[in-house]
Amino acid sequence: MNDTIKSTGLTDRIWNFFASVKLSVILLLTLALTSIIGTLIPQNDQPVQYLQKYGEFWHRIFDTLHFYDMYGSWWFQLLLAMLIVNIVVCSIDRLGATWKIIFPKKPVYRAERFRKSDWRQSMIAGQSPEKLKKTLTGYMERHFRHSRVESTENGYLIYGETGRWTRLGAYVVHVSILLLIIGVLISSLFGYEGRMNLPVGDTDNTMILRHSDARVQLGFSLRCDDFSVQHYPSGRPKEYRSEIVIIENGEEVSKRSLIVNHPIRYKGFNIFQSTYGRIPGNTFTLVFTDNASGLQIPKKASIGEEISLPGGKGKITVEDYSNNFNFRGHNLGPTYLSMLIPESGNPRPVIIPVEHPNFDRMRQGEFTINIENVDYRYFTGLQISRDPGIPIVYTSFVIMIIGFFVTFYMAHRQICIEAVRNHEEETTIIVSGISPNRRPGVNMAVKRVAGKIERTIQQQKNT
């Protein structure tokens, strides 16, 4: 029995913990503060960038706290999960009391509240209260729920109300917030992002995941038919555009123009224009310049091909290409990376920048090597992401708008029509209204009801 009591007490404490509004405030403030951190610290950048910016000490701390991928960190996801539980428990905990208000067995009306209301309209009718009773009660029964009549000393009161269900607007907002958080969690847990460098004329169906060499199949192929770039007078890129064709099952299903900030969306994938560059063609010319005589000896070559040095002084192989090669803090631009194997001695790497033909002079060899006749073609750099939670997030926005509309633009209103006998054939009709939240819209509702009653009585009088 003691174990049962202890277990029940623990359950109650856990329930009360998650039903606390203070917990909601703490979680929301914590998420807001951590989101500021995620804004100030660039997310998912290269480790070397963080090391240069923050230094080794802070880099280790930030990396340990997962500040570089904060929205995908376990502790941020835990905060979101706790907020989900908190919202659900708070809603359930308060739903019982709200349900009784929305669906009462017998609504309570107090005449004094209506008589003290700031929202009142009155009129004089040239008929007795008895003759007007059917008209007034009929109107209230048609337009309001829970209509009820109470007799008074000089007449009667007719009560009616509408909009009790609008109290559920707050729960609709709660549901939208839950869906929003769930959508974010799904994207965080099951979404991924990668890149694809697609040369003009080529087709590819795989992307390389961010911070990984892993490749992911898209389920369809992309082909770049054309690429163009416009520049400002200063030379800075103004706009670059890719003509992308989506191919599925061997057939072209869509042709789209891709520019910055105008992504392509297809089957749950978002395809962004991220960057661009140039890649060399298959062949180029290696030019060997004799430093003593100035004699130039050109030789056709390609990446991976072994080329003999003039005079049989050794061999050289161009092994790789970099579109932007960094040398001691300086960007050399398009650069070929090669391995020189002299006739005698150890192999040594040789850097050959295309735009700096005299760079190899620093090697102080017998020949200066540079590259010419490079046939470049553009490639478009695509950033591709998959966010499976996006449809849920968009749905939450629609539901949230509906919830806010119900909460702020609709209200629970109670209307009272009081008929008071003045003379034998004259009645004062007073229409008044109240709202639990004192909404100004009650005044409009009172004027509308009073106007309709006055017109109805006038029509009956004319007939």
VEXTOR-420025 format. One line per 8 residues: their letters; for each residue x, y, z of C-alpha. Coordinates in Angstrom, 2 decimals, always signed. Example, Ala and Ser with C-alpha at 12.3 -4.5 7.8 and 13.67 -1.06 7.14 Angstrom:
BEGIN
as = +12.30:-4.50:+7.80 | +13.67:-1.06:+7.14
! end
This chain:
BEGIN
mndtikst = +0.00:+0.00:+0.00 | +2.88:+2.39:+0.83 | +4.39:+1.76:-2.59 | +1.07:+2.66:-4.22 | +0.81:+5.92:-2.30 | +4.41:+6.83:-3.12 | +3.90:+6.07:-6.79 | +0.74:+8.17:-6.90
gltdriwn = +2.52:+11.05:-5.16 | +5.37:+10.94:-7.67 | +2.93:+10.90:-10.57 | +1.12:+13.92:-9.15 | +4.38:+15.80:-8.69 | +5.43:+15.09:-12.28 | +2.00:+16.14:-13.55 | +2.02:+19.35:-11.48
ffasvkls = +5.55:+20.12:-12.71 | +4.52:+19.98:-16.36 | +1.18:+21.70:-15.65 | +2.98:+24.76:-14.30 | +2.71:+28.03:-16.19 | +6.06:+29.00:-14.66 | +7.64:+26.10:-16.54 | +6.11:+27.43:-19.76
villltla = +7.65:+30.85:-19.14 | +11.05:+29.36:-18.29 | +11.09:+27.13:-21.37 | +10.01:+29.95:-23.69 | +12.63:+32.33:-22.26 | +15.33:+29.66:-22.53 | +14.42:+28.92:-26.14 | +14.41:+32.65:-26.92
ltsiigtl = +17.86:+33.16:-25.37 | +19.36:+30.13:-27.10 | +17.85:+31.27:-30.39 | +19.71:+34.58:-29.95 | +22.92:+32.59:-29.53 | +22.09:+30.64:-32.68 | +21.65:+33.95:-34.50 | +24.90:+35.49:-33.26
ipqndqpv = +27.01:+32.38:-33.93 | +26.93:+31.24:-37.58 | +25.53:+27.72:-37.80 | +27.11:+24.73:-39.57 | +30.21:+26.59:-40.75 | +33.63:+25.03:-41.29 | +35.58:+24.24:-38.06 | +38.58:+26.26:-39.23
qylqkyge = +36.36:+29.36:-39.50 | +35.25:+28.98:-35.87 | +38.83:+28.36:-34.72 | +40.06:+31.53:-36.40 | +37.17:+33.62:-35.09 | +36.90:+32.47:-31.45 | +40.31:+30.97:-30.66 | +41.05:+27.47:-29.42
fwhrifdt = +39.67:+27.91:-25.87 | +36.22:+29.25:-26.79 | +36.08:+27.01:-29.84 | +36.29:+23.94:-27.60 | +33.61:+25.27:-25.24 | +31.22:+26.21:-28.04 | +31.83:+22.91:-29.77 | +31.15:+20.96:-26.55
lhfydmyg = +27.87:+22.89:-26.05 | +26.88:+22.23:-29.70 | +26.56:+25.96:-30.37 | +27.69:+25.43:-33.98 | +24.69:+23.21:-34.74 | +22.45:+24.41:-31.95 | +19.07:+23.69:-33.54 | +20.12:+20.09:-34.15
swwfqlll = +21.64:+19.60:-30.69 | +20.20:+17.09:-28.24 | +19.58:+19.73:-25.54 | +17.65:+22.07:-27.88 | +15.49:+19.15:-29.02 | +14.97:+18.22:-25.36 | +13.73:+21.75:-24.61 | +11.27:+21.51:-27.50
amlivniv = +10.07:+18.10:-26.32 | +9.56:+19.45:-22.78 | +7.58:+22.38:-24.18 | +5.34:+19.96:-26.09 | +4.64:+17.97:-22.91 | +4.10:+21.21:-20.96 | +1.53:+22.55:-23.45 | -0.33:+19.23:-23.61
vcsidrlg = -0.48:+18.80:-19.82 | -1.50:+22.45:-19.24 | -4.28:+22.14:-21.81 | -5.61:+18.89:-20.38 | -5.33:+20.19:-16.82 | -7.53:+23.20:-17.58 | -9.82:+21.60:-20.13 | -12.26:+20.24:-17.52
atwkiifp = -13.14:+23.69:-16.15 | -13.34:+25.17:-19.64 | -15.59:+22.31:-20.79 | -18.08:+23.03:-18.01 | -18.23:+26.69:-19.06 | -18.76:+25.81:-22.72 | -21.37:+23.15:-22.10 | -23.24:+24.12:-18.91
kkpvyrae = -26.28:+22.15:-17.82 | -28.10:+25.38:-17.03 | -26.58:+28.79:-17.84 | -26.72:+31.36:-15.06 | -28.10:+34.82:-15.82 | -28.15:+37.71:-13.34 | -30.49:+40.58:-14.17 | -28.45:+43.13:-12.18
rfrksdwr = -25.38:+42.58:-14.36 | -27.36:+43.46:-17.46 | -28.98:+46.48:-15.81 | -25.52:+47.81:-14.86 | -24.03:+47.10:-18.25 | -22.42:+49.95:-20.19 | -23.83:+48.50:-23.40 | -27.57:+49.25:-23.46
qsmiagqs = -30.12:+50.35:-26.07 | -33.74:+51.26:-25.33 | -36.85:+51.98:-27.39 | -40.58:+52.59:-26.91 | -43.12:+50.23:-28.50 | -46.79:+51.10:-28.82 | -47.96:+47.63:-27.73 | -48.36:+45.85:-24.42
peklkktl = -45.63:+43.48:-23.17 | -48.00:+40.53:-23.67 | -48.47:+41.30:-27.37 | -44.70:+41.69:-27.89 | -43.71:+38.56:-26.01 | -44.09:+36.12:-28.90 | -42.11:+38.36:-31.24 | -39.27:+38.95:-28.76
tgymerhf = -38.96:+35.34:-27.61 | -39.11:+34.10:-31.20 | -36.24:+36.39:-32.19 | -34.07:+35.26:-29.26 | -34.76:+31.59:-29.91 | -33.75:+31.94:-33.56 | -30.51:+33.85:-32.96 | -29.24:+32.76:-29.55
rhsrvest = -28.66:+29.56:-27.62 | -30.05:+28.84:-24.17 | -32.90:+31.32:-24.56 | -34.90:+31.74:-21.36 | -37.75:+33.96:-20.12 | -38.13:+35.30:-16.55 | -41.14:+37.28:-15.33 | -40.75:+40.56:-13.47
engyliyg = -43.16:+42.82:-11.62 | -43.83:+45.04:-14.67 | -42.94:+42.74:-17.53 | -40.36:+40.08:-18.26 | -36.69:+39.38:-19.13 | -35.58:+37.29:-22.09 | -32.01:+35.98:-21.94 | -29.91:+34.51:-24.70
etgrwtrl = -26.26:+33.94:-25.38 | -23.84:+32.92:-28.12 | -20.17:+32.18:-28.56 | -19.37:+30.00:-25.55 | -17.44:+27.77:-27.95 | -15.02:+30.65:-28.73 | -13.23:+29.82:-25.49 | -11.78:+26.91:-27.44
gayvvhvs = -9.83:+29.44:-29.54 | -6.97:+29.32:-27.03 | -6.82:+25.53:-27.42 | -6.72:+25.92:-31.20 | -3.67:+28.18:-30.74 | -2.16:+25.54:-28.43 | -2.65:+22.89:-31.10 | -0.99:+25.12:-33.71
illliigv = +2.02:+25.69:-31.44 | +2.28:+21.94:-30.85 | +2.23:+21.26:-34.58 | +4.83:+23.98:-35.14 | +7.21:+22.46:-32.58 | +6.57:+18.93:-33.85 | +7.31:+20.07:-37.40 | +10.59:+21.67:-36.28
lisslfgy = +11.54:+18.51:-34.39 | +10.79:+16.27:-37.38 | +12.94:+18.48:-39.63 | +15.71:+18.49:-37.03 | +15.68:+14.71:-36.55 | +14.98:+13.49:-40.08 | +15.91:+16.40:-42.32 | +19.30:+16.77:-43.99
egrmnlpv = +21.23:+19.19:-46.14 | +23.94:+18.82:-48.73 | +25.56:+20.29:-51.80 | +26.00:+19.49:-55.46 | +28.41:+21.10:-57.94 | +26.79:+20.62:-61.33 | +28.78:+21.60:-64.45 | +26.91:+22.98:-67.44
gdtdntmi = +25.74:+20.09:-69.59 | +26.17:+17.46:-66.85 | +23.52:+15.43:-65.02 | +23.70:+14.20:-61.42 | +21.33:+12.55:-58.95 | +23.38:+12.59:-55.74 | +24.34:+15.22:-53.22 | +27.13:+15.27:-50.63
lrhsdarv = +25.89:+15.74:-47.07 | +27.08:+18.76:-45.11 | +30.25:+18.07:-43.07 | +30.41:+14.58:-44.55 | +31.60:+12.73:-47.63 | +28.46:+10.61:-47.60 | +26.35:+10.74:-50.75 | +22.55:+10.66:-50.78
qlgfslrc = +20.42:+9.67:-53.75 | +17.76:+12.27:-54.57 | +15.40:+9.91:-56.37 | +15.56:+12.15:-59.44 | +18.29:+13.80:-61.52 | +19.26:+17.41:-62.15 | +20.82:+18.73:-65.35 | +22.25:+22.20:-65.86
ddfsvqhy = +21.57:+23.35:-69.41 | +22.99:+26.85:-69.05 | +24.57:+29.25:-66.59 | +24.92:+33.02:-66.77 | +26.30:+35.66:-64.43 | +25.89:+39.45:-64.45 | +28.39:+41.79:-62.79 | +28.32:+45.28:-61.34
psgrpkey = +30.79:+47.81:-62.81 | +33.07:+47.01:-59.86 | +33.23:+43.38:-60.99 | +31.17:+42.05:-58.08 | +28.53:+39.48:-59.11 | +25.09:+41.05:-59.49 | +23.01:+37.98:-60.37 | +23.74:+34.44:-61.41
rseiviie = +21.17:+32.16:-62.95 | +21.06:+28.45:-63.71 | +18.71:+26.74:-66.13 | +17.88:+23.48:-64.36 | +16.08:+20.47:-65.82 | +14.54:+17.88:-63.47 | +14.67:+14.36:-64.86 | +12.78:+11.41:-63.42
ngeevskr = +12.67:+7.89:-64.86 | +14.59:+9.11:-67.88 | +12.05:+11.80:-68.75 | +12.27:+15.58:-68.37 | +9.50:+16.50:-65.93 | +10.29:+20.17:-65.33 | +12.49:+23.05:-66.55 | +13.13:+25.84:-64.06
slivnhpi = +15.27:+28.97:-63.80 | +17.19:+28.99:-60.51 | +18.43:+32.28:-59.04 | +19.49:+33.39:-55.57 | +16.59:+33.58:-53.05 | +14.23:+31.85:-55.50 | +14.64:+28.13:-54.78 | +13.19:+25.21:-56.67
rykgfnif = +10.91:+22.96:-54.60 | +10.37:+19.43:-55.79 | +9.13:+16.35:-53.91 | +10.07:+17.70:-50.49 | +13.50:+18.98:-51.59 | +14.50:+22.64:-51.59 | +17.15:+23.44:-54.20 | +18.96:+26.76:-53.75
qstygrip = +21.43:+28.61:-55.95 | +24.36:+28.76:-53.56 | +27.52:+29.54:-55.51 | +29.20:+29.07:-58.85 | +32.65:+28.57:-60.30 | +34.69:+27.35:-63.23 | +36.22:+23.97:-63.89 | +38.84:+23.24:-66.52
gntftlvf = +38.35:+21.09:-69.57 | +40.06:+17.76:-70.09 | +43.20:+19.17:-71.73 | +45.52:+22.16:-71.34 | +49.05:+23.21:-72.27 | +52.05:+22.97:-69.95 | +54.61:+25.62:-70.87 | +58.22:+25.07:-69.74
tdnasglq = +60.33:+28.25:-69.86 | +64.13:+27.84:-69.66 | +65.25:+30.36:-67.05 | +68.64:+30.78:-68.68 | +67.68:+31.23:-72.35 | +63.98:+32.16:-72.08 | +63.11:+29.37:-74.53 | +59.52:+28.14:-74.15
ipkkasig = +58.55:+24.54:-74.75 | +54.77:+23.82:-74.77 | +53.36:+20.34:-74.21 | +49.76:+19.13:-74.31 | +48.67:+17.53:-71.04 | +45.69:+16.45:-68.95 | +45.09:+15.75:-65.26 | +46.70:+12.48:-64.23
eeislpgg = +48.93:+12.28:-67.30 | +52.68:+11.95:-66.73 | +54.68:+14.48:-68.84 | +58.45:+14.34:-69.40 | +60.44:+17.47:-68.59 | +62.50:+19.01:-71.43 | +65.91:+17.44:-71.80 | +64.86:+14.34:-69.89
kgkitved = +65.33:+16.17:-66.56 | +62.48:+14.28:-64.93 | +58.72:+14.03:-65.07 | +55.72:+15.98:-63.85 | +52.12:+14.91:-63.25 | +49.24:+17.35:-62.79 | +47.17:+15.67:-60.09 | +44.36:+18.05:-59.11
ysnnfnfr = +42.72:+21.41:-59.67 | +41.43:+24.03:-57.21 | +39.16:+26.83:-58.27 | +40.35:+29.05:-55.39 | +43.67:+27.96:-53.93 | +44.83:+29.64:-50.73 | +48.59:+30.10:-50.37 | +49.86:+31.69:-47.15
ghnlgpty = +46.67:+33.71:-46.77 | +46.49:+34.76:-50.42 | +43.91:+33.50:-52.89 | +45.73:+32.47:-56.07 | +42.53:+31.74:-57.96 | +42.42:+28.79:-60.40 | +45.39:+26.61:-59.56 | +46.72:+23.22:-60.66
lsmlipes = +48.43:+20.99:-58.12 | +51.15:+18.79:-59.50 | +53.95:+16.47:-58.44 | +57.43:+16.98:-59.89 | +59.73:+13.93:-60.03 | +63.27:+15.11:-60.87 | +65.83:+12.92:-62.59 | +67.63:+12.66:-59.29
gnprpvii = +66.27:+13.55:-55.89 | +62.93:+13.30:-54.09 | +59.52:+14.17:-55.59 | +58.18:+17.57:-54.62 | +54.78:+19.26:-55.01 | +54.52:+22.15:-57.44 | +51.78:+24.81:-57.39 | +50.88:+26.23:-60.80
pvehpnfd = +48.40:+29.17:-60.63 | +46.84:+29.90:-64.01 | +46.56:+33.63:-63.44 | +50.12:+34.00:-62.08 | +52.44:+32.58:-64.77 | +55.65:+33.63:-62.97 | +54.66:+32.10:-59.62 | +56.83:+29.02:-60.21
rmrqgeft = +59.98:+31.18:-60.37 | +60.04:+31.07:-56.56 | +60.91:+27.39:-56.85 | +64.23:+28.44:-58.45 | +64.36:+25.43:-60.71 | +65.90:+25.11:-64.13 | +62.48:+25.61:-65.73 | +59.55:+27.85:-64.82
inienvdy = +56.29:+25.99:-65.38 | +52.96:+27.60:-66.16 | +49.69:+26.50:-67.76 | +47.94:+27.96:-70.78 | +45.04:+27.22:-73.12 | +42.69:+26.12:-70.36 | +39.17:+25.66:-71.67 | +36.91:+26.49:-68.73
ryftglqi = +33.24:+25.82:-68.27 | +30.98:+27.01:-65.47 | +29.48:+24.88:-62.77 | +26.55:+25.87:-60.57 | +26.84:+25.20:-56.85 | +23.53:+23.92:-55.49 | +22.50:+23.70:-51.86 | +19.89:+20.98:-51.42
srdpgipi = +17.88:+20.38:-48.28 | +15.03:+18.14:-47.25 | +12.69:+19.32:-44.47 | +9.99:+16.68:-43.89 | +8.42:+18.83:-41.17 | +7.68:+21.82:-43.43 | +4.09:+20.73:-44.36 | +3.31:+20.39:-40.65
vytsfvim = +4.79:+23.84:-39.96 | +2.71:+25.44:-42.73 | -0.40:+23.69:-41.41 | +0.34:+25.06:-37.94 | +0.45:+28.62:-39.32 | -3.02:+28.24:-40.85 | -4.44:+26.77:-37.63 | -2.75:+29.52:-35.59
iigffvtf = -4.38:+32.25:-37.69 | -7.78:+30.60:-37.19 | -7.16:+30.32:-33.44 | -6.13:+33.97:-33.12 | -9.16:+35.07:-35.15 | -11.52:+33.12:-32.91 | -9.76:+34.32:-29.74 | -9.50:+38.01:-30.54
ymahrqic = -12.32:+38.70:-33.00 | -15.09:+36.45:-31.68 | -16.40:+36.32:-28.13 | -18.82:+34.77:-25.69 | -21.73:+37.22:-25.40 | -24.91:+37.28:-23.35 | -27.89:+39.41:-24.45 | -30.90:+40.40:-22.38
ieavrnhe = -34.16:+41.93:-23.64 | -36.17:+43.51:-20.84 | -39.77:+44.51:-21.55 | -41.24:+47.00:-19.02 | -44.92:+48.15:-19.10 | -45.34:+51.92:-19.18 | -49.08:+52.14:-19.86 | -51.72:+49.76:-21.02
eettiivs = -50.53:+49.81:-24.64 | -46.93:+51.07:-24.30 | -43.77:+49.15:-23.47 | -40.15:+50.17:-22.92 | -37.80:+47.62:-24.45 | -34.20:+47.62:-23.16 | -31.55:+45.56:-24.93 | -28.32:+45.07:-22.98
gispnrrp = -25.33:+42.82:-23.27 | -22.34:+41.58:-21.31 | -19.20:+39.64:-22.11 | -16.92:+37.79:-19.69 | -13.95:+39.59:-21.26 | -15.71:+42.94:-21.66 | -15.21:+42.92:-25.41 | -16.17:+46.20:-27.15
gvnmavkr = -17.85:+44.09:-29.84 | -20.73:+43.53:-27.43 | -21.81:+47.14:-27.99 | -22.13:+46.47:-31.73 | -24.06:+43.27:-31.02 | -26.48:+45.17:-28.74 | -27.06:+47.85:-31.39 | -27.60:+45.19:-34.04
vagkiert = -30.17:+43.29:-31.93 | -31.97:+46.50:-30.96 | -32.13:+47.58:-34.60 | -33.54:+44.26:-35.79 | -36.18:+44.17:-33.03 | -37.23:+47.74:-33.81 | -37.61:+46.94:-37.51 | -39.51:+43.72:-36.78
iqqqknt = -41.98:+45.52:-34.50 | -42.46:+48.27:-37.09 | -43.13:+45.74:-39.85 | -45.75:+43.97:-37.72 | -47.38:+47.30:-36.93 | -47.59:+48.19:-40.64 | -49.14:+44.86:-41.52
! end
